[in-house]
Amino acid sequence: VWDMRRINGLFQRPPWVSMASPTALEEVDLGPDVREGKVLWSFQGDIPDWFYCLLMPCFLSAYFGIPKVSTRELRQFLLESNFTGRLPDPALGEFIALAVVPMGWSWAVYLAQTVLKAAMCRPGTGLDPTRLLVQGAPTPRIGFRYSERIVFWLYVDYFGVLSIESEGDPSTRGRAFSERDKMSAALKRAGF
């Protein structure tokens, strides 16, 4: 996490963004009448290196540069130091700047959550956006119809599913994992 306090002062506050929270999960009604004869399945996962997948828009890169260090000078220094990693390419620009969204930036969470939600909830993913848990929003009802037996949540670089299924149904475990697979596929289709 970068110390971005000075840079953050140059930007307006980001708008509110819909996210899940422990409180949103707590609001799911799992009373006895819902649980009777049912099995509860849940899984959650982390998206590895999510912030490093989010490229910084070029027009913002000047705010996240290293002043007075040219790409050519840094490349020459690294070559002289026998650096074996990836070298900066002067053809890509004259100065050094972050290419990804830094976690300490005031807009980082907003962008990470907005991109995650757009990737997961766009048409064709198989995920129903009305089943998304959001802090402060009405909680999707867990019901008896097949489409009502699942809720999911997204939180910056983290996601999860809660599914309630009939006890003894051999497809029960498969349904929860099927939703996980839909989430993974949605990220891959979005280019992540």
C-alpha positions as CSV (number, residue, x, y, z in Angstrom):
1,V,0.0,0.0,0.0
2,W,1.4,3.3,-1.1
3,D,1.2,6.5,1.0
4,M,-0.9,8.6,-1.3
5,R,-2.1,11.3,1.1
6,R,-0.6,14.1,-0.9
7,I,-1.9,12.8,-4.2
8,N,-5.4,12.1,-2.6
9,G,-5.6,15.8,-1.8
10,L,-5.6,16.6,-5.6
11,F,-8.8,14.5,-6.2
12,Q,-12.4,14.8,-5.3
13,R,-13.8,12.1,-3.0
14,P,-15.0,9.1,-4.9
15,P,-18.7,8.4,-5.0
16,W,-20.4,5.8,-2.8
17,V,-20.0,2.3,-4.2
18,S,-22.2,-0.7,-3.4
19,M,-20.3,-3.3,-1.4
20,A,-21.1,-6.2,0.8
21,S,-20.2,-6.3,4.5
22,P,-20.5,-8.7,7.5
23,T,-23.7,-6.7,8.3
24,A,-25.2,-7.5,4.9
25,L,-24.5,-11.2,5.4
26,E,-25.9,-11.0,8.9
27,E,-29.2,-9.8,7.4
28,V,-29.9,-13.0,5.4
29,D,-32.8,-14.7,7.0
30,L,-31.8,-18.3,7.9
31,G,-34.5,-18.9,10.4
32,P,-35.7,-22.4,11.3
33,D,-38.5,-22.4,8.6
34,V,-35.8,-21.6,5.9
35,R,-33.3,-24.2,7.3
36,E,-35.7,-27.0,7.9
37,G,-34.5,-30.0,5.9
38,K,-31.9,-27.9,4.2
39,V,-28.1,-27.9,3.9
40,L,-26.2,-24.6,3.9
41,W,-23.2,-24.2,1.5
42,S,-20.9,-21.3,1.4
43,F,-17.6,-20.5,-0.2
44,Q,-15.5,-17.4,-0.6
45,G,-12.4,-16.5,-2.4
46,D,-9.8,-13.8,-3.0
47,I,-8.9,-12.6,-6.4
48,P,-5.1,-12.8,-6.4
49,D,-3.3,-9.5,-7.2
50,W,-6.6,-7.8,-8.1
51,F,-5.2,-4.2,-7.9
52,Y,-2.3,-5.2,-10.1
53,C,-4.8,-6.3,-12.8
54,L,-6.4,-2.9,-12.8
55,L,-4.4,-0.7,-15.2
56,M,-4.1,3.0,-14.5
57,P,-5.8,5.1,-17.2
58,C,-3.0,6.9,-19.2
59,F,-4.4,10.4,-18.5
60,L,-3.9,9.8,-14.8
61,S,-0.4,8.4,-14.9
62,A,1.2,11.9,-14.5
63,Y,-0.2,12.0,-10.9
64,F,1.6,8.8,-10.1
65,G,5.0,9.4,-11.6
66,I,8.5,9.7,-10.1
67,P,9.6,13.3,-10.8
68,K,13.0,14.0,-12.3
69,V,13.7,10.3,-13.2
70,S,13.6,9.7,-16.9
71,T,12.8,6.3,-18.4
72,R,16.2,6.3,-20.3
73,E,18.2,7.2,-17.2
74,L,16.5,4.5,-15.1
75,R,17.0,1.9,-17.9
76,Q,20.7,2.8,-18.2
77,F,21.2,2.6,-14.4
78,L,19.6,-0.8,-14.2
79,L,21.7,-2.1,-17.1
80,E,24.9,-0.9,-15.5
81,S,23.7,-2.5,-12.2
82,N,23.3,-5.9,-14.0
83,F,19.6,-5.9,-13.2
84,T,18.0,-9.0,-14.6
85,G,14.3,-8.1,-14.4
86,R,12.0,-6.3,-16.8
87,L,13.5,-3.0,-17.9
88,P,11.6,0.2,-18.5
89,D,10.9,0.9,-22.2
90,P,11.7,4.5,-23.2
91,A,9.3,4.1,-26.2
92,L,6.4,3.9,-23.7
93,G,7.0,7.3,-22.2
94,E,9.6,9.8,-21.0
95,F,9.0,9.4,-17.3
96,I,8.4,6.6,-14.8
97,A,4.9,6.2,-13.5
98,L,2.7,3.5,-12.0
99,A,0.9,1.4,-14.6
100,V,-1.6,0.0,-12.1
101,V,-4.1,1.4,-9.5
102,P,-2.2,2.0,-6.3
103,M,-4.0,0.6,-3.2
104,G,-3.4,3.8,-1.1
105,W,-5.2,6.0,-3.7
106,S,-8.6,7.4,-2.6
107,W,-10.3,6.1,-5.7
108,A,-8.7,2.6,-5.6
109,V,-11.5,0.9,-3.7
110,Y,-14.2,2.6,-5.8
111,L,-12.5,1.5,-9.1
112,A,-11.7,-2.1,-7.8
113,Q,-15.3,-2.6,-6.7
114,T,-16.9,-1.0,-9.7
115,V,-14.8,-3.1,-12.1
116,L,-15.5,-6.3,-10.1
117,K,-19.2,-5.7,-10.1
118,A,-19.3,-4.9,-13.8
119,A,-17.4,-8.1,-14.6
120,M,-19.6,-10.3,-12.4
121,C,-23.0,-8.8,-13.1
122,R,-22.9,-8.1,-16.8
123,P,-25.3,-10.1,-19.0
124,G,-24.2,-13.6,-20.0
125,T,-22.4,-14.4,-16.7
126,G,-25.3,-16.5,-15.3
127,L,-25.2,-14.5,-12.1
128,D,-28.4,-12.7,-11.1
129,P,-27.6,-9.2,-9.8
130,T,-30.8,-9.1,-7.8
131,R,-29.1,-11.8,-5.6
132,L,-26.2,-9.6,-4.7
133,L,-25.8,-8.6,-1.0
134,V,-25.1,-4.9,-0.6
135,Q,-24.6,-3.0,2.7
136,G,-27.6,-0.8,3.4
137,A,-29.8,-2.3,0.6
138,P,-32.7,-4.7,1.1
139,T,-31.4,-8.2,1.5
140,P,-32.4,-10.7,-1.1
141,R,-34.9,-13.2,0.4
142,I,-33.8,-16.8,0.7
143,G,-36.8,-18.7,-0.5
144,F,-37.9,-22.1,-1.7
145,R,-37.8,-21.5,-5.5
146,Y,-34.5,-22.6,-7.1
147,S,-33.6,-19.0,-8.1
148,E,-34.1,-17.8,-4.5
149,R,-31.8,-20.3,-2.8
150,I,-28.6,-18.3,-3.4
151,V,-27.0,-15.0,-2.6
152,F,-23.6,-13.7,-3.4
153,W,-21.3,-10.9,-2.4
154,L,-18.5,-8.8,-3.8
155,Y,-16.0,-6.8,-1.7
156,V,-13.1,-5.1,-3.6
157,D,-11.0,-8.2,-4.3
158,Y,-13.1,-10.8,-2.5
159,F,-16.3,-12.7,-3.4
160,G,-18.5,-15.4,-2.0
161,V,-21.7,-17.4,-2.3
162,L,-24.2,-18.6,0.2
163,S,-26.5,-21.4,-1.0
164,I,-29.3,-23.3,0.8
165,E,-30.3,-26.6,-0.7
166,S,-32.5,-29.6,0.0
167,E,-30.9,-32.1,2.3
168,G,-30.1,-35.3,0.5
169,D,-30.1,-33.7,-3.0
170,P,-26.9,-35.0,-4.8
171,S,-26.6,-31.8,-6.8
172,T,-26.5,-29.6,-3.7
173,R,-22.7,-29.3,-3.5
174,G,-22.5,-28.9,-7.2
175,R,-24.8,-25.8,-7.2
176,A,-22.5,-23.9,-4.8
177,F,-19.4,-24.8,-6.8
178,S,-21.3,-24.0,-10.1
179,E,-21.8,-20.5,-8.8
180,R,-18.1,-20.2,-7.9
181,D,-17.2,-21.4,-11.4
182,K,-19.6,-18.8,-13.0
183,M,-17.8,-16.1,-11.0
184,S,-14.4,-17.3,-12.2
185,A,-15.6,-17.5,-15.8
186,A,-17.0,-14.0,-15.6
187,L,-13.6,-12.6,-14.6
188,K,-11.9,-14.5,-17.4
189,R,-14.4,-13.3,-20.0
190,A,-13.8,-9.7,-18.7
191,G,-10.1,-10.2,-19.4
192,F,-8.8,-10.8,-15.8
